[in-house]
C-alpha cells in the first residue's frame, strides 16, 4: 500500500472492524504509543470514535471515516494495479 500510517490505520479499521490500539499497532507495524497518538488525532478529526470498555479502548470508524477509508483503499488499489501494468 502507498499510504501514510494515518491512512493505513483508517483502512485497517475499514477491513477489520473495531479494534484495540494494540491490535491496530500490530497490523500497522508501529508501536502502541505511536498508534495511540495517531488514534487520538483521527478521533479529533472525526474519522474514528473510541470507546473505553474497561480496561480497553476500542476504536471504530465514524460514517465520515468509512467514506474516507473506502476512498483511500480504492486509490491504493488503483496505484498497485497501475504499477503492475507498467
C-alpha positions in Angstrom: 0.0 0.0 0.0 1.1 3.5 -0.7 -0.5 5.1 2.3 0.7 7.1 5.3 0.4 5.4 8.6 -2.6 7.5 9.5 -4.3 6.5 6.3 -3.3 2.9 6.8 -5.0 2.8 10.2 -8.2 4.0 8.6 -8.1 1.2 6.0 -7.2 -1.4 8.7 -10.3 -0.3 10.7 -12.4 -0.5 7.5 -11.2 -4.0 6.7 -11.1 -5.4 10.3 -13.8 -3.5 12.1 -13.4 -2.2 15.7 -10.0 -2.9 17.2 -8.0 -2.1 20.3 -4.9 0.1 19.9 -2.6 -2.9 20.4 -4.3 -4.7 17.5 -4.1 -1.7 15.2 -0.4 -1.1 16.1 0.4 -4.7 15.3 -1.3 -4.6 11.9 0.2 -1.2 11.1 3.7 -2.2 12.2 4.0 0.6 14.7 4.4 1.0 18.4 1.3 1.2 20.7 2.4 4.6 21.8 2.6 5.9 18.2 -0.7 4.3 17.5 -2.3 5.9 20.5 -1.1 9.4 19.3 -2.5 8.7 15.7 -5.8 7.4 17.0 -6.2 10.5 19.2 -5.6 12.7 16.1 -8.0 10.7 14.0 -10.6 10.9 16.8 -10.1 14.7 16.9 -10.6 14.9 13.1 -13.9 13.0 13.5 -12.7 10.0 11.5 -12.9 7.5 14.3 -14.6 7.2 17.6 -13.1 5.5 20.7 -14.9 3.8 23.5 -13.4 2.7 26.7 -14.6 -0.8 27.7 -12.6 -1.3 30.8 -9.7 -1.7 30.6 -9.5 -1.4 26.9 -10.0 1.3 24.3 -12.0 0.1 21.3 -11.7 2.2 18.1 -14.1 2.2 15.1 -14.7 4.4 12.1 -17.3 7.1 12.0 -19.5 7.4 9.0 -17.1 10.0 7.6 -14.2 7.8 8.5 -15.7 4.9 6.5 -16.1 7.2 3.4 -12.5 8.4 3.7 -11.1 4.9 4.2 -13.0 3.5 1.2 -11.6 6.3 -0.9 -8.1 5.7 0.3 -8.4 1.9 -0.2 -9.6 2.5 -3.8 -6.7 4.9 -4.5 -4.2 2.4 -3.1 -5.6 -0.4 -5.1 -5.5 1.7 -8.3 -1.9 2.6 -7.7 -0.9 -1.0 -7.2 -2.9 -2.0 -10.3 -1.2 0.7 -12.4 2.2 -0.3 -11.0 1.6 -3.9 -12.1 0.6 -2.8 -15.6 3.9 -0.9 -16.1 
